[in-house]
Amino acid sequence: MKFIYYSILLLFISCIAMGQEINADETMANVKREVEKGNFDKALLLIEPLRAKYPQDEDIQIYTGRIYSWKKDYKTASKILSPMADRVNPNPEALQAVINTYFWSEEFDKCITYCDKYLVLNPNDSEVLKTKVICLEKLNRDQEALEIIDGLPVTENSTQAFRGIRTLIGRKAKNAVSASYLNVSSSDPGQSPFHYGYVEYSHKFSKSAIVGRANIGNISNDTQMLFETDFYQTFSNKSYLYANAGVSTGETVFPMAKAGLEYYFKPYKKFDYSLGARFMHFDTDDITLITGQLAYNAGIYTMAYRPYYDTSNELFSHVLSIQRTNEEKERIIRLELQYGNVPYLYLYNGFTQPLKAYRVGIQYQHRIGDSFFVRPIFLYEDEEYTPGQYRNKFNVQVIVTKRF
């Protein structure tokens, strides 16, 4: 309807202005004003008489092509721009405009072709280099993208845009290995420290991932092993399923067998939520935990609440956390407040009793280079070790990860 209105308006203006000279500068100023308002149809109606009167004026032709791109009529835009970009001596501005056209239309192969043509004329143009690198990453030509970034001066390849592309490429790594050590100490009164460690290997498939983990624990000179597997399956609606299973070599340091299942529902606006359960079998007892999570994502911050219900003892535990994430640097800092009976990292053992604990913890993840991560974790507990009697407990853990 707007187009018909603007056509009638243009016809009316044309009748009045018949025989009069078109003022190109004034018309272009009006065109740009309409573009700024987002009135692309009106801008095109105003610029068409100029195209007809000055067909050799490439500035007018290029700007017309840009308007069609902004209007998302990419086919018409490329039809106007390509003749000026494909000739032996291409117009640099036409090349820039057609690069944007194919980038916005997600025709990344064609976009790369025109980026290469432009870079012959201006090999150090950082914006076009960035566009080419993004296209290469979208096409999974990651090594080519990294070679371009590595070949740039430090002042260029260390900018936020290129660091972000490096991060995207790094996250595509299919494999990762991790190692961890956890020391649990106590004071007032003290007891011999607990020692835990693990090594794990993970592999990502297109829509799933699997993790194999070997744990070792030492408590009161008793050393046992726990072997477990995690499995993740993603679905097309952005939900996913987590499953865990494990068996141990003993009965006290770790459960004899364990299993877990949790479904993470499709995110709703800024909220994530899940529902699941954990099961642990000991020689003399079984423990079942009902759990879930509700998380709110506010930009770089995520606030989450996770309860646990121990069905064996009919007791609740609660975990409240706030996490700040730097996506580009893959850096995380997380604060946790915990209350209840669930031990740190669900390390239930034969000595665990349904007693209370108040905990505050902090963890930090730092990426070194493109693929090496260090995550130190510290958690302090005010633990009820016998009814009405509390002691200090310190959980100190370090996790190192290498992805490839």
Backbone torsions as a table, in degrees:
resi	resn	phi	psi	omega
1	MET	NA	-42.4	178.7
2	LYS	-61.6	-39.3	-177.6
3	PHE	-64.2	-41.6	177.7
4	ILE	-62.3	-41.9	179.9
5	TYR	-61.7	-46.9	-179.2
6	TYR	-66.2	-31.2	178.7
7	SER	-66.6	-44.1	177.9
8	ILE	-63.5	-42.1	179.0
9	LEU	-61.5	-42.8	-179.7
10	LEU	-66.0	-39.1	178.2
11	LEU	-62.5	-40.9	178.5
12	PHE	-62.9	-45.2	179.8
13	ILE	-64.5	-39.0	-178.1
14	SER	-64.7	-39.1	179.4
15	CYS	-63.2	-41.6	-178.9
16	ILE	-69.2	-38.6	-174.4
17	ALA	-88.2	7.0	-177.0
18	MET	-56.8	130.6	177.6
19	GLY	84.9	-10.2	179.5
20	GLN	-91.6	151.9	179.7
21	GLU	-73.9	135.8	177.1
22	ILE	-79.7	131.0	176.7
23	ASN	-88.6	102.2	-173.3
24	ALA	-62.3	-45.2	-177.6
25	ASP	-63.2	-43.9	-179.3
26	GLU	-66.7	-40.0	179.5
27	THR	-64.5	-43.4	179.4
28	MET	-63.9	-35.9	177.4
29	ALA	-63.6	-40.2	177.8
30	ASN	-67.0	-39.3	178.6
31	VAL	-59.4	-47.8	-177.1
32	LYS	-65.9	-33.1	176.7
33	ARG	-65.5	-41.2	178.4
34	GLU	-66.9	-36.2	177.3
35	VAL	-63.1	-43.4	179.3
36	GLU	-60.5	-29.8	178.4
37	LYS	-83.4	-8.8	-176.9
38	GLY	84.4	11.8	179.4
39	ASN	-89.3	72.7	-173.2
40	PHE	-68.9	-37.3	179.0
41	ASP	-62.5	-44.0	179.5
42	LYS	-65.8	-38.8	178.6
43	ALA	-62.5	-40.1	179.1
44	LEU	-66.6	-39.2	177.8
45	LEU	-63.2	-35.6	179.9
46	LEU	-74.0	-33.7	-174.4
47	ILE	-86.6	-20.3	-177.7
48	GLU	-59.4	-42.6	176.6
49	PRO	-60.5	-34.0	177.4
50	LEU	-66.9	-41.0	178.0
51	ARG	-60.5	-40.8	-179.4
52	ALA	-68.7	-38.1	-177.0
53	LYS	-78.4	-34.2	-177.8
54	TYR	-125.1	68.5	-176.3
55	PRO	-65.1	-20.2	-179.1
56	GLN	-90.4	-5.8	-179.5
57	ASP	-80.1	102.8	-174.5
58	GLU	-72.0	-25.7	176.7
59	ASP	-61.7	-41.3	178.7
60	ILE	-67.8	-41.7	179.5
61	GLN	-62.8	-43.9	-178.5
62	ILE	-65.2	-42.7	-179.3
63	TYR	-65.6	-34.6	176.0
64	THR	-62.6	-44.1	177.6
65	GLY	-60.8	-39.6	178.6
66	ARG	-63.1	-40.8	179.7
67	ILE	-60.5	-44.2	178.4
68	TYR	-62.6	-35.9	176.4
69	SER	-64.2	-46.5	179.9
70	TRP	-62.2	-31.1	178.2
71	LYS	-78.1	-6.7	-178.5
72	LYS	70.6	22.1	170.6
73	ASP	-95.2	75.1	-170.7
74	TYR	-69.1	-31.2	-179.7
75	LYS	-63.6	-46.3	178.9
76	THR	-67.4	-38.9	179.5
77	ALA	-60.2	-47.4	-179.3
78	SER	-67.3	-31.9	177.8
79	LYS	-64.3	-35.9	179.0
80	ILE	-77.0	-41.3	-171.4
81	LEU	-83.9	-32.2	-172.8
82	SER	-58.0	-43.1	179.8
83	PRO	-56.5	-34.8	-180.0
84	MET	-80.4	-21.1	-179.0
85	ALA	-94.0	-21.5	-173.9
86	ASP	-95.4	-9.7	-177.0
87	ARG	-72.7	173.8	-176.5
88	VAL	-60.3	-43.6	176.8
89	ASN	-110.7	83.6	-174.0
90	PRO	-67.9	152.4	174.6
91	ASN	-79.1	120.3	-177.2
92	PRO	-56.9	-38.5	-179.7
93	GLU	-69.7	-34.1	176.4
94	ALA	-66.0	-39.1	176.1
95	LEU	-61.2	-45.3	178.8
96	GLN	-60.1	-42.1	-178.3
97	ALA	-67.4	-40.4	-178.9
98	VAL	-73.7	-29.6	173.3
99	ILE	-59.8	-47.4	178.4
100	ASN	-62.5	-39.0	-179.1
101	THR	-59.8	-49.1	-177.9
102	TYR	-73.8	-28.2	176.6
103	PHE	-68.5	-47.6	-179.3
104	TRP	-66.5	-30.5	179.7
105	SER	-86.3	2.2	177.1
106	GLU	62.1	31.0	171.3
107	GLU	-96.0	76.9	-167.1
108	PHE	-69.1	-33.1	178.0
109	ASP	-63.0	-46.0	179.4
110	LYS	-66.2	-37.8	179.4
111	CYS	-60.2	-43.1	179.3
112	ILE	-62.4	-39.9	179.8
113	THR	-58.6	-44.8	-178.9
114	TYR	-76.2	-29.2	172.8
115	CYS	-60.2	-44.4	179.7
116	ASP	-61.8	-40.5	177.8
117	LYS	-62.8	-41.0	-179.1
118	TYR	-69.3	-38.5	-176.7
119	LEU	-70.0	-18.6	171.1
120	VAL	-64.1	-36.4	180.0
121	LEU	-82.9	-39.5	-177.5
122	ASN	-135.2	80.2	-172.9
123	PRO	-65.6	-16.0	-175.9
124	ASN	-107.9	14.7	-179.9
125	ASP	-70.2	109.3	-173.5
126	SER	-67.2	-33.5	-178.8
127	GLU	-67.8	-42.6	179.1
128	VAL	-70.2	-38.3	175.6
129	LEU	-60.5	-42.1	178.9
130	LYS	-62.9	-43.2	178.6
131	THR	-61.1	-43.4	179.2
132	LYS	-63.1	-43.6	-179.5
133	VAL	-62.6	-41.5	178.3
134	ILE	-62.3	-42.6	179.1
135	CYS	-62.6	-42.8	178.6
136	LEU	-61.0	-41.3	178.6
137	GLU	-65.3	-40.0	178.9
138	LYS	-62.9	-30.9	-179.8
139	LEU	-91.0	6.6	-179.0
140	ASN	62.6	26.4	173.4
141	ARG	-94.3	60.9	-168.2
142	ASP	-67.0	-38.1	-177.9
143	GLN	-64.3	-39.1	177.1
144	GLU	-63.7	-40.9	179.2
145	ALA	-63.0	-44.3	-179.4
146	LEU	-65.9	-35.8	178.8
147	GLU	-63.8	-38.4	177.6
148	ILE	-66.1	-46.1	-179.6
149	ILE	-61.6	-44.6	-178.9
150	ASP	-65.1	-26.0	-179.3
151	GLY	-82.8	-6.1	-179.7
152	LEU	-83.2	156.6	173.0
153	PRO	-60.1	154.4	-178.6
154	VAL	-56.0	-36.4	-179.0
155	THR	-64.7	-22.5	-179.9
156	GLU	-95.4	-50.1	-173.1
157	ASN	-73.2	-9.3	177.3
158	SER	-96.4	4.3	179.0
159	THR	-71.1	163.5	-175.7
160	GLN	-58.4	-40.8	-177.0
161	ALA	-61.1	-48.3	-177.7
162	PHE	-72.7	-32.9	175.3
163	ARG	-63.4	-38.3	178.7
164	GLY	-63.9	-38.7	179.1
165	ILE	-67.9	-40.5	175.8
166	ARG	-57.0	-41.7	-179.8
167	THR	-64.0	-44.0	178.5
168	LEU	-59.4	-42.5	179.9
169	ILE	-67.4	-42.7	179.9
170	GLY	-59.9	-36.0	-178.3
171	ARG	-70.4	-12.8	178.1
172	LYS	-79.7	-7.6	-179.0
173	ALA	-55.1	133.7	-176.0
174	LYS	-83.2	-23.8	-171.3
175	ASN	-124.5	154.0	174.9
176	ALA	-154.2	145.8	172.9
177	VAL	-124.1	143.0	-178.7
178	SER	-136.6	153.7	173.6
179	ALA	-139.7	145.2	-175.8
180	SER	-142.1	149.3	170.5
181	TYR	-134.2	133.0	178.9
182	LEU	-125.9	129.0	176.2
183	ASN	-116.6	127.0	178.3
184	VAL	-115.2	111.3	-178.7
185	SER	-118.9	161.6	-179.4
186	SER	-142.6	160.8	177.9
187	SER	-148.7	156.1	172.1
188	ASP	57.4	60.1	-1.9
189	PRO	-87.1	159.2	179.3
190	GLY	-97.3	166.8	174.3
191	GLN	-149.5	169.1	-179.1
192	SER	-59.1	136.7	-179.0
193	PRO	-61.7	149.7	170.6
194	PHE	-94.1	143.9	179.2
195	HIS	-125.3	129.7	176.4
196	TYR	-133.1	149.0	175.2
197	GLY	-154.2	161.4	174.0
198	TYR	-154.3	157.7	166.9
199	VAL	-127.5	143.3	-178.7
200	GLU	-144.4	156.0	175.4
201	TYR	-129.0	134.8	178.4
202	SER	-127.6	147.7	178.3
203	HIS	-137.5	134.0	179.7
204	LYS	-101.1	134.6	169.8
205	PHE	-103.5	-173.1	-176.2
206	SER	-63.8	-40.5	-177.7
207	LYS	-129.2	13.8	-179.3
208	SER	-152.1	171.0	177.9
209	ALA	-150.2	150.0	178.6
210	ILE	-133.2	142.0	-178.4
211	VAL	-129.0	130.4	172.9
212	GLY	-111.6	132.8	-172.4
213	ARG	-136.9	133.9	174.1
214	ALA	-113.6	117.2	-179.3
215	ASN	-104.3	148.4	172.4
216	ILE	-133.6	138.6	-179.8
217	GLY	-136.6	144.8	178.3
218	ASN	-132.5	119.3	177.4
219	ILE	-134.2	123.4	178.2
220	SER	51.5	48.1	177.8
221	ASN	65.1	14.3	175.9
222	ASP	-106.8	117.6	-177.3
223	THR	-111.5	130.3	-180.0
224	GLN	-138.4	163.6	-179.6
225	MET	-117.6	151.4	173.2
226	LEU	-134.3	126.3	178.7
227	PHE	-112.6	126.5	-176.2
228	GLU	-143.0	162.7	179.9
229	THR	-133.1	135.9	171.3
230	ASP	-109.3	144.6	177.2
231	PHE	-135.7	134.4	178.7
232	TYR	-123.1	132.8	177.0
233	GLN	-128.4	119.9	178.7
234	THR	-94.6	155.3	-179.4
235	PHE	-124.0	165.0	-173.4
236	SER	-64.2	-23.1	-179.3
237	ASN	-90.1	14.7	177.6
238	LYS	74.7	11.4	170.8
239	SER	-89.6	165.7	176.1
240	TYR	-154.8	161.9	-177.6
241	LEU	-117.5	136.2	175.7
242	TYR	-114.7	133.1	177.4
243	ALA	-133.9	145.7	-178.7
244	ASN	-140.1	143.3	174.9
245	ALA	-149.8	143.8	-179.6
246	GLY	-158.6	156.7	175.2
247	VAL	-135.9	150.4	-177.9
248	SER	-120.6	171.7	179.9
249	THR	-95.2	1.8	-177.5
250	GLY	-142.0	-160.2	-174.6
251	GLU	-131.4	-8.0	-170.5
252	THR	-121.1	-50.5	-177.5
253	VAL	-65.3	-42.2	176.3
254	PHE	-126.0	162.0	171.7
255	PRO	-65.2	153.1	178.4
256	MET	-64.1	-34.2	177.1
257	ALA	-150.8	152.1	179.0
258	LYS	-147.5	155.9	177.9
259	ALA	-154.2	153.9	178.6
260	GLY	-152.6	152.1	178.7
261	LEU	-149.9	132.2	178.4
262	GLU	-149.0	134.2	179.2
263	TYR	-108.8	124.9	178.1
264	TYR	-99.8	112.5	-173.4
265	PHE	-71.9	164.5	175.2
266	LYS	-57.5	129.5	180.0
267	PRO	-56.7	143.0	176.4
268	TYR	-115.5	108.2	-175.6
269	LYS	54.0	-115.6	-178.9
270	LYS	-98.6	10.6	-175.6
271	PHE	-108.6	139.4	169.9
272	ASP	-117.3	145.1	178.1
273	TYR	-152.2	155.1	-176.2
274	SER	-149.1	168.2	177.4
275	LEU	-148.4	134.2	-177.9
276	GLY	-164.6	-172.1	-178.3
277	ALA	-150.6	154.1	173.8
278	ARG	-126.7	141.2	179.1
279	PHE	-130.5	133.9	178.7
280	MET	-132.7	130.5	-178.6
281	HIS	-111.3	123.0	173.9
282	PHE	-111.0	171.1	-178.1
283	ASP	-62.0	-36.3	-175.1
284	THR	-114.2	-1.8	-174.2
285	ASP	-158.0	154.5	171.6
286	ASP	-120.8	141.0	-179.8
287	ILE	-124.8	128.1	177.1
288	THR	-120.8	128.4	178.2
289	LEU	-114.2	129.1	170.9
290	ILE	-98.5	131.5	-175.3
291	THR	-144.5	176.8	178.0
292	GLY	178.5	-179.5	-179.3
293	GLN	-149.6	144.5	170.8
294	LEU	-126.5	120.8	-176.3
295	ALA	-127.2	142.2	177.0
296	TYR	-117.1	125.3	-178.3
297	ASN	-101.6	116.6	-179.5
298	ALA	-121.2	80.5	-178.9
299	GLY	68.1	-120.8	-178.5
300	ILE	-83.0	-3.4	-179.0
301	TYR	-108.6	142.9	173.7
302	THR	-129.9	125.3	176.5
303	MET	-110.5	130.0	-173.8
304	ALA	-137.6	150.0	175.2
305	TYR	-128.9	130.0	177.9
306	ARG	-132.5	117.9	173.7
307	PRO	-95.9	157.3	171.5
308	TYR	-129.7	135.3	175.1
309	TYR	-118.5	115.6	178.9
310	ASP	-85.4	103.7	-175.0
311	THR	-69.1	-25.1	-179.1
312	SER	-68.1	-39.9	-176.4
313	ASN	-108.2	-0.2	-179.4
314	GLU	54.6	49.3	-177.6
315	LEU	-129.6	148.2	178.5
316	PHE	-104.3	148.9	167.6
317	SER	-130.0	156.2	-174.2
318	HIS	-137.9	141.0	176.4
319	VAL	-130.5	123.1	176.5
320	LEU	-117.6	129.6	-176.5
321	SER	-137.0	154.7	170.7
322	ILE	-135.2	131.5	-174.7
323	GLN	-129.7	135.2	175.5
324	ARG	-109.5	127.3	-174.4
325	THR	-122.7	131.1	170.2
326	ASN	-104.4	101.6	-174.4
327	GLU	-62.6	-40.1	-176.5
328	GLU	-63.7	-43.3	-178.7
329	LYS	-94.7	-2.8	-176.9
330	GLU	52.7	43.9	-178.2
331	ARG	-106.3	135.6	-176.6
332	ILE	-131.8	138.5	167.2
333	ILE	-131.6	131.8	-170.7
334	ARG	-136.7	132.0	176.3
335	LEU	-112.2	133.5	180.0
336	GLU	-127.2	140.6	171.3
337	LEU	-121.3	126.6	-176.2
338	GLN	-128.9	148.0	174.9
339	TYR	-145.6	136.7	172.9
340	GLY	134.3	-146.3	-168.4
341	ASN	-115.2	-9.7	-177.5
342	VAL	-77.5	117.2	179.7
343	PRO	-64.8	160.7	179.4
344	TYR	-55.4	129.8	-179.2
345	LEU	58.8	26.3	178.8
346	TYR	56.6	33.3	-178.6
347	LEU	-80.4	63.4	173.4
348	TYR	-67.7	139.4	174.6
349	ASN	-145.0	-176.6	-175.2
350	GLY	-64.7	-14.4	-177.6
351	PHE	-95.5	-3.7	-174.5
352	THR	-74.2	134.1	175.2
353	GLN	-124.7	158.2	-178.6
354	PRO	-76.3	69.4	179.6
355	LEU	-114.4	161.0	-172.5
356	LYS	-83.9	159.9	173.9
357	ALA	-154.8	141.0	174.0
358	TYR	-111.1	127.9	-174.1
359	ARG	-132.0	147.7	170.1
360	VAL	-137.1	131.5	-175.5
361	GLY	-140.7	159.2	177.4
362	ILE	-141.3	141.0	175.7
363	GLN	-139.5	154.0	-174.3
364	TYR	-141.2	134.2	175.3
365	GLN	-114.7	132.3	179.7
366	HIS	-129.5	131.1	177.6
367	ARG	-93.9	132.7	176.0
368	ILE	-110.8	121.3	-174.2
369	GLY	68.8	-142.7	-177.7
370	ASP	-101.9	-14.5	-168.9
371	SER	-145.5	9.8	-178.5
372	PHE	-117.1	131.9	-175.4
373	PHE	-127.6	143.2	174.1
374	VAL	-125.7	130.0	179.8
375	ARG	-130.0	100.8	172.3
376	PRO	-85.8	144.2	-178.5
377	ILE	-135.1	134.1	175.1
378	PHE	-132.3	132.2	178.8
379	LEU	-139.1	127.6	178.8
380	TYR	-103.1	136.3	177.9
381	GLU	-122.0	138.8	164.2
382	ASP	-103.6	96.1	-166.4
383	GLU	-102.0	134.2	173.0
384	GLU	-84.0	103.4	-175.3
385	TYR	-90.6	-25.1	166.7
386	THR	-138.2	159.0	-175.9
387	PRO	-51.9	119.9	177.7
388	GLY	82.2	-3.0	-179.3
389	GLN	-115.2	128.1	-175.5
390	TYR	-118.0	155.2	175.7
391	ARG	-143.4	165.3	176.8
392	ASN	-85.2	139.1	177.9
393	LYS	-135.6	135.4	-174.4
394	PHE	-123.5	120.6	177.1
395	ASN	-107.4	115.7	-179.6
396	VAL	-122.7	121.1	-176.3
397	GLN	-133.5	146.8	173.9
398	VAL	-131.8	130.2	177.2
399	ILE	-121.1	130.3	175.0
400	VAL	-119.2	139.2	-175.6
401	THR	-135.8	139.8	173.7
402	LYS	-127.0	123.0	177.3
403	ARG	-106.9	151.1	-178.4
404	PHE	-157.2	NA	NA
